[in-house]
Amino acid sequence: MEIMPHLLLGDKACTAKPELLRQRGVTHVLNMAGREGREVATHRAMRQAGLELESFEGVKDEEEFPLIYAHQLKVSEFIRDVEKAGGKCLIHGVAGINRCAALATAELMLHEQLPLLEAVRRVKNARRTVLHNHSFRRQLVSLAHSHGLLGDCPSPKAAPPAHAGKKTS
């Protein structure tokens, strides 16, 4: 799913058809799931199709893993180098829900200077189920805060009343 013209977000299954990736203009594949996110035969096929591969090892999809703090700068540099070269990057994990979605959201937010909630909306519109990991969401908030990209507070109309769903006696 396209996040930006030079960035796609997907899961491990997306890497199984390198010819389809090439047809979509993908030149680079960034695996955020380490060994879990790759298979030797698939990587061989992607290399034969002319795709450049990068794989981050030891990136965990666990609560409290410092994903944004530890990897956002390196991932951003990789994606921006691909863009400068006129390429397109697929960032993926096993399911494409947490690690790569959080990093794709961070890149979209910083690259386009979008408020955090707008970046999350765009990623969610592209890939429906994303960002279940609470600590990755907190790290995105911290990153947005440090770059002045928290945006406006949601309007009170958007939040359900505090008493909604509670039974009264």
Backbone as a ProteinNet text record, in pm:
[ID]
protein_1_A
[PRIMARY]
MEIMPHLLLGDKACTAKPELLRQRGVTHVLNMAGREGREVATHRAMRQAGLELESFEGVKDEEEFPLIYAHQLKVSEFIRDVEKAGGKCLIHGVAGINRCAALATAELMLHEQLPLLEAVRRVKNARRTVLHNHSFRRQLVSLAHSHGLLGDCPSPKAAPPAHAGKKTS
[TERTIARY]
82.4	0	87.8	53.5	135.8	115	225.8	226.9	268.1	371.4	418.4	460.5	479.1	516	641.1	730.3	853.4	853.3	739.4	734.1	605.2	620.4	508.8	522.8	410.2	405.9	338.8	400.6	341.1	381.8	351.1	386.1	480.8	517	609.8	557.6	427.8	369.3	393.4	406.5	430.9	563.5	655.6	788.1	792.8	685.7	684.5	677.5	641.4	629.1	714.9	845.9	935.8	900.4	847.9	812.2	698.7	607	498.7	553	648.8	712.1	779.1	851.6	918.9	816.4	704.3	599.4	543.5	541.3	493.2	602	719.4	827.5	919	900.6	984.8	1127.4	1222.2	1364.3	1438.1	1381.2	1444.3	1341.3	1385.6	1299	1367.5	1295.6	1347	1269.3	1334.7	1274	1298.5	1188.6	1200.6	1177.3	1166.2	1138.2	1256.6	1370.9	1487.8	1464.4	1511	1498.7	1354.4	1266	1124.2	1064	1120	1062.9	1123.8	1210.1	1272.2	1284.8	1286.5	1312.5	1421.7	1512.3	1627.6	1583.8	1488.5	1444	1382.1	1304.5	1241.2	1345.9	1443.9	1549.4	1631.8	1658.3	1732.2	1652.7	1523	1437.9	1432	1426.1	1422.7	1554.3	1665.5	1795.5	1805.2	1757.1	1759.4	1671.7	1566.7	1478.4	1538.6	1656.4	1725	1687.6	1620.5	1582.3	1697.5	1717.2	1815.2	1747.1	1815.6	1756.1	1834.5	1759.8	1818.4	1732.7	1797.4	1724.6	1777.7	1688.5	1725.7	1706.2	1808.7	1804.3	1773.5	1712.6	1689.4	1583.4	1500.9	1392.8	1272	1231.6	1124.1	989.6	885.5	748.3	687.9	757.4	714.6	689.7	594	571.7	703.7	726.6	844.1	973.2	969.2	1088.6	1109.5	1231.7	1255.8	1270.1	1170.9	1175.4	1210.7	1132.2	1153.2	1287.1	1315.8	1441.6	1563.5	1556.1	1671.7	1685.1	1575.2	1583.8	1531.4	1456.2	1393	1493.8	1602.2	1699.4	1760.9	1798.3	1858.7	1758.1	1634.9	1530.2	1501	1489	1462.3	1573.7	1696	1810.4	1803.8	1773.5	1763.1	1653.1	1534.8	1421	1450.2	1510.5	1540.6	1650.3	1745.1	1845.9	1780.4	1682.1	1608.2	1534.4	1468.9	1395.4	1489.5	1604.3	1700.8	1750.1	1760.5	1806.9	1694.7	1574.4	1462.6	1395.5	1417.8	1361.2	1236	1191.7	1073.2	1104.2	1069.8	1101.9	975.4	980.3	878.2	935.7	869.4	907.7	807.4	859.7	769	818.2	723.7	751.7	684	657.4	586.8	442.1	373	232.4	210.3	310.3	295.6	207.2	202.3	108.5	177.8	287.2	347.4	481.1	587	720.4	728.2	697.1	711.3	605.6	486.4	383	423.2	481.5	526.2	637.4	730.7	841.4	794.4	699.8	643.4	566.4	494.2	420.7	518.4	625.6	726.9	786.9	817.7	878.1	780.9	655.9	555.1	538.9	527.4	508.9	625.8	748.1	865.8	892.3	877.8	905.8	811.1	682.1	582.2	542.3	608	579.2	429.8	372.9	231.2	211.2	99.6	66	51.5	83.6	83.8	-47.2	-160.3	-288	-317.1	-275.8	-294.1	-206.7	-83.4	5.1	-51.9	-102.2	-162.1	-284.3	-367.6	-486.9	-447.8	-345.6	-303.9	-249.5	-171.7	-118.7	-232.6	-322.8	-437.2	-527	-546.5	-625.3	-558.7	-426.6	-353.7	-351.7	-346.8	-328.8	-416.5	-536.3	-640.5	-593.8	-528.3	-492.2	-345.7	-323	-186.5	-177.8	-56.7	-20	-97.1	-94.9	-154.4	-62.9	66.2	165	158.4	116.2	97.2	226.9	336.3	460.9	511.2	485.6	523	441.1	313.8	229.6	282.2	321.1	376.3	505.4	587.6	711.8	683.9	580	541.2	496.2	421.8	379.5	502.1	596.7	718.5	796.5	807.4	876.6	803.4	671.6	592.5	612.1	609.9	628.6	764.7	867.8	1003.2	1021.8	935	944	830.5	753.7	644.3	532.1	508.9	409.6	294.4	266.7	152.5	20.5	18.1	-103.6	-199.8	-319.5	-422.9	-480.9	-532.9	-602.8	-732.2	-769	-898	-1010.4	-1115.7	-1226.8	-1301.4	-1363.7	-1438.9	-1550.4	-1603.7	-1709	-1661	-1531	-1477	-1470.5	-1462.1	-1450.6	-1589.4	-1612.6	-1741.7	-1754.8	-1876.7	-1894.5	-1837.5	-1789.1	-1726.8	-1824.6	-1953	-2052	-2106.4	-2064	-2118.7	-2091.2	-2191.6	-2177.7	-2185.9	-2190.1	-2198.4	-2343.5	-2372.9	-2508.2	-2522.1	-2637.5	-2664.6	-2771.5	-2760	-2856.3	-2959.9
-117.3	0	124.9	220.3	339.5	436.6	475.2	575	710.2	707.1	822.7	767.7	851.9	799.2	709.7	733.2	654.7	553	534.4	443.9	362.4	231.5	138.3	65.6	26.5	-47.1	-180.8	-289	-420.2	-521.2	-646.2	-756.4	-852.3	-958.5	-1056.1	-1115	-1135.7	-1194.5	-1107.1	-977.2	-885.9	-915	-975.5	-1000	-1128	-1206	-1335.2	-1322.9	-1204.6	-1184.9	-1067.3	-1089.8	-980	-913.5	-991.7	-932.9	-831	-856.9	-762.2	-635.9	-653.1	-536.9	-449.3	-512.4	-437.8	-364.2	-429	-365	-241.2	-245.2	-130.6	-26.4	-48.8	48.6	32	-73.6	-94.9	-126.7	-57.6	-79.6	-131.8	-105.6	-142.2	-203.1	-302.4	-367.7	-357.7	-304	-284.9	-375.3	-478.5	-578.1	-536.5	-508	-467.2	-584.1	-704.5	-819.9	-916.4	-878.3	-964.8	-1100.7	-1204.8	-1341.5	-1384.7	-1338.4	-1373.9	-1320.8	-1215	-1149.1	-1188.3	-1286.2	-1323	-1474.2	-1515.4	-1654.5	-1653.1	-1746.9	-1748.7	-1747.5	-1832.1	-1840.1	-1708.6	-1645.6	-1517.8	-1409.3	-1405.8	-1305	-1327	-1450.2	-1481.5	-1432.4	-1459.2	-1417	-1264.4	-1196.6	-1050.5	-994.8	-1052.2	-1006.1	-1031.8	-1148.4	-1179.9	-1083.3	-1031.8	-934.6	-793.6	-780.1	-651.5	-561.7	-616.6	-536.5	-530.9	-414.1	-396.9	-432.3	-508.7	-553.1	-500.8	-462.2	-423.3	-487.8	-542.8	-611.3	-566.2	-524.1	-484.9	-604.7	-640.1	-754.1	-706.1	-791.4	-762.2	-657.9	-627.1	-530.6	-608.4	-581.7	-661.2	-590.8	-671.4	-620.3	-644.1	-593.3	-612.7	-477.6	-474.6	-353	-313.4	-186.2	-123.6	-139.8	-203.3	-205.9	-64.3	-11.1	128.1	144.7	106.8	104.4	240.2	340.9	473.3	530.4	519.2	573.9	505.7	376.5	299.7	295.6	304.6	276.2	383.6	480.8	577.2	653.1	699.5	776.5	694.2	568.8	483	448.5	420.4	387.5	508.7	625.1	747.6	775.4	758.9	781.1	685.4	558.7	460.4	500.6	533.1	567.6	694.2	792.1	917.8	899.5	810.2	778.2	712.3	624.2	560.7	667.7	759.7	866.9	952.5	991.9	1074.8	1005.6	873	795.1	770.8	822.3	804.1	669.2	600.7	467.4	469.2	349.7	330.1	216.4	235.4	140.3	73.5	-57.6	-131.5	-157.4	-108	-140.6	-243.9	-353.6	-459.9	-526.1	-592.7	-678.8	-810.6	-887.2	-1013.7	-984.8	-903.9	-873.8	-731.7	-645.3	-508.1	-421.7	-453.6	-384.8	-290.9	-332.4	-253.2	-190.1	-269.6	-213.5	-125.9	-185.5	-110	0	-22	81.7	201.1	176.3	285.9	365.9	295.7	364.7	436.2	378	444.7	569.9	561.8	677.4	788.1	751	849.4	916.4	837.8	893.3	986.8	946.2	1030.9	1162.2	1152.6	1270.1	1367.6	1316.2	1402.4	1452.3	1365.1	1401.3	1509.7	1496	1591.7	1694.8	1688.2	1780.7	1782.7	1662.8	1646	1633.4	1682.1	1652.7	1500.5	1450.8	1307.6	1239.7	1293.6	1226.8	1219	1319.4	1314.3	1204.8	1192.5	1086.9	949.2	932.7	804.3	774.3	875.1	855.1	807.7	870.7	832.6	690.7	653.6	515.8	417.6	450.2	362.3	349.7	455.7	448.3	358.9	357.1	273.7	127.3	102	-34.8	-63.2	-40.1	-59.4	-91.6	-202.6	-245.7	-212.6	-113.3	-72	-25.3	-25.8	35.1	-16.9	-146.3	-205.8	-192.8	-178.3	-171.1	-33.5	-32.4	92.9	170.8	101.9	175.3	238.7	176.9	239.7	366.4	362.1	482.2	592.8	557.1	657.6	717.5	633	681.9	775.9	747.2	837.8	973.2	970.9	1095.9	1174.9	1107.9	1174.4	1234.2	1158.2	1207.1	1329.2	1321.8	1434.3	1556.8	1536.5	1647	1712.8	1633.2	1688.4	1763.7	1740.4	1809.5	1911.1	1936.9	2031.9	1986	1855.3	1799.3	1729.1	1769.6	1710	1756.7	1875.6	1927.5	1976.9	2011.3	2060.6	1945.9	1980.2	1881.4	1844.1	1716	1678	1754.1	1784	1858.4	1770.5	1831.8	1753.7	1671.9	1717.2	1642.9	1505.9	1493	1367.3	1260.2	1300.5	1203.9	1168.3	1040.5	1002.7	1057.4	1084.2	1132.6	1032.3	1084.5	998.9	895	926.5	834.7	735.8	746.4	659.3	513.2	432.5	288.7	245.4	339.8	302.8	292.8	193.7	179.2	263.3	326.8	402.8	332.4	340.7	271.7	365.6
0	0	0	-83.2	-97.5	17.9	79.4	186.5	127.7	45.1	-31.2	-167.8	-267.5	-399.4	-398.4	-303.4	-297.1	-182	-114.9	0.8	2.1	3.2	16.9	149.3	206.6	332.4	306.9	354.4	332.7	437.4	407.6	496.4	423.9	490.4	434.4	303.8	294.8	174.1	51	69.7	-42.2	-112.3	-40.5	-98.3	-182	-179.7	-248.7	-400.7	-451	-596.1	-640.5	-652.5	-688.4	-821.3	-916.4	-1045.3	-1030.4	-939.3	-912.6	-845.6	-755.4	-691.4	-797.3	-889.6	-996.6	-1083.4	-1112.9	-1193.2	-1122.4	-991.3	-912.8	-890.2	-947.4	-939.2	-819.8	-741.2	-623.5	-667.4	-606.7	-634.8	-511.5	-393.5	-266.8	-172.6	-96.1	2.5	137.2	235	370.3	465.3	514.1	603.6	748.1	820.3	959.6	1056	1004	1089.7	1100.1	1049.3	1058.8	997.3	1064.4	1012.2	991.1	1078.5	1066.3	936.9	884.1	767.8	635.5	637.2	509.6	496	372	336.9	231.5	237.8	148	2.3	-34.4	-173.4	-219.7	-134	-169	-186.1	-97.6	-109.4	-235.6	-266	-388.9	-510.6	-511.7	-624	-633.8	-520	-523.2	-577.5	-536.7	-587.9	-738	-782.2	-924.7	-1004.4	-940.8	-1005.5	-1002.5	-940.6	-937.3	-822.1	-722.2	-606	-505.7	-447.8	-340.6	-209.3	-125.2	0.8	119.7	222	350.4	458	558.2	664.3	799.4	886.6	1021.7	1114.3	1185.7	1277.7	1419.3	1497.2	1637.9	1665	1566.9	1585.7	1634.1	1755.8	1816.8	1809	1802	1801.3	1939.5	2040.2	2178.3	2242.6	2334.3	2412.1	2479.4	2482.5	2544.8	2464.8	2346.8	2261.9	2206.9	2214.6	2173.8	2022.3	1948.6	1802.2	1741	1771.6	1711.2	1754.9	1883.8	1936.5	1874.7	1854	1806.6	1654.5	1580.3	1436.5	1342.6	1392.5	1302.6	1216.7	1271.9	1193.9	1081.5	1110.4	1007.2	898.8	939.7	842.7	755.2	815.8	741.2	640.3	682.8	593.5	474.3	499.6	392.7	293	344.7	258.6	178.4	241.2	170.5	66.2	91.5	-10.3	-131.8	-106.3	-215.2	-295.1	-225.4	-294.4	-379.1	-322.6	-395.7	-521.7	-515.9	-631.5	-733	-702.1	-793.3	-780.8	-667.8	-647.8	-563	-532.1	-448.9	-352.5	-225.7	-119.3	-65.5	-52.1	22	160	263	400.2	449.6	506.3	549.1	676.4	741.2	854.7	827.1	928.5	908.4	869.3	949.8	922.8	871	881.3	833.6	921.2	1048.9	1138.3	1236.6	1296.2	1403.1	1368.2	1358.1	1337.8	1213.5	1099	975	965.1	1018.5	1015.1	1101.2	1217.7	1303.8	1235.6	1173.2	1106.8	980.4	907.8	789.9	832.6	942.8	995.2	1034.2	1102.4	1142.3	1019	917.8	796.5	724.8	711.9	648.3	724.9	856.2	939.9	923.5	931.8	924.5	782.5	684.9	545.6	496.3	528.6	480.9	586.5	704	813.7	846.3	856.6	888.2	1038.4	1089.1	1228.4	1243.8	1360.3	1385.6	1347	1391	1362.6	1213.2	1137.1	991.7	931.2	977.5	927.9	960.5	1083.4	1123	1036	1012.1	926.7	787.6	732.3	596.4	591.8	691.3	694.7	716.3	805.3	832.1	709	634.3	511	407.3	408.1	312.9	355.3	484.8	532.7	653.5	653.4	754.1	896.2	918.6	1053.7	1080.7	1167	1200.1	1344.8	1394.7	1522.7	1644	1663.2	1783.2	1904.1	1880.5	1987.6	2055.6	2182.2	2256.5	2274	2299.5	2321.5	2191.9	2075.4	1947.6	1926.5	1966.8	1954.4	2045.6	2168.1	2260.5	2203.2	2141.6	2082.2	1964.9	1887.9	1779.2	1834.9	1944.6	2008.7	2054.3	2114.4	2160.2	2042.4	1934.1	1814.3	1758	1748.7	1698.2	1787.4	1917.9	2011.6	1990.4	1975.5	1960	1828.4	1730.4	1601.4	1582	1687.8	1678.2	1586.4	1582	1490	1561.6	1684.4	1753.7	1693.2	1638	1577.8	1683.7	1638.3	1728.4	1809.4	1927.2	2008.4	1937.3	1940.9	1881.9	1950.5	1874.7	1932.1	2031.2	2131.4	2230.3	2165.7	2051.3	1982.4	1937.8	1909.5	1860.1	1968	2092.5	2201.9	2254	2284.5	2341.5	2483.4	2528.3	2665.3	2765.3	2877.2	2979.7	3033.2	3030	3086.7	2982.8	2857.3	2752.5	2784.8	2772.8	2794.6	2938.3	3032.3	3174.4	3215.8	3293.3	3345.7	3470	3479.1	3601.2	3681.6	3810	3897	3947.8
[MASK]
+++++++++++++++++++++++++++++++++++++++++++++++++++++++++++++++++++++++++++++++++++++++++++++++++++++++++++++++++++++++++++++++++++++++++++++++++++++++++++++++++++++++++

